[in-house]
Amino acid sequence: MRFVPLLALAAATAAFAAAAQTAPGAADLAAHHPASAAPTPQSDGEVRKLDKEQGKLTLRHGPLQNLGMPAMTMVFKVADPKLLDALNVGDKVRFTAEKVNGAYVVTAIQPAP
């Protein structure tokens, strides 16, 4: 009756294999279902200069938390030149800036309430 030990060995092997196939870990889940990115915080600023031809604007702004930048006045590129259409020098604005390919770019901007 050598079949009994062989069956027991086969059953044990199958149980071990089933236990080894556990639910996917956090790393597996993240790879297949990335968490949605947190929205980039907006900052307050004032339009100091517009250069619609170059797609740039100069803003005096408060701290840019997402970039680790203190308050200052600086020139930004804009992601889309159409963002400049509704702006005028002196406007108070809320904007989002990001570092894209080594340049500081305004990706969203609107007049402040």
HELIX and SHEET records of a PDB file:
HELIX    1   1 PHE A    3  ALA A   20  1                                  18    
HELIX    2   2 ALA A   26  HIS A   32  1                                   7    
HELIX    3   3 GLN A   65  LEU A   67  5                                   3    
HELIX    4   4 PRO A   81  LEU A   84  5                                   4    
SHEET    1   A 6 SER A  43  ASP A  51  0                                        
SHEET    2   A 6 LYS A  56  HIS A  61 -1                                        
SHEET    3   A 6 MET A  72  VAL A  78 -1                                        
SHEET    4   A 6 ALA A 103  PRO A 111  1                                        
SHEET    5   A 6 LYS A  92  VAL A 100 -1                                        
SHEET    6   A 6 SER A  43  ASP A  51 -1                                        
END                                                                             
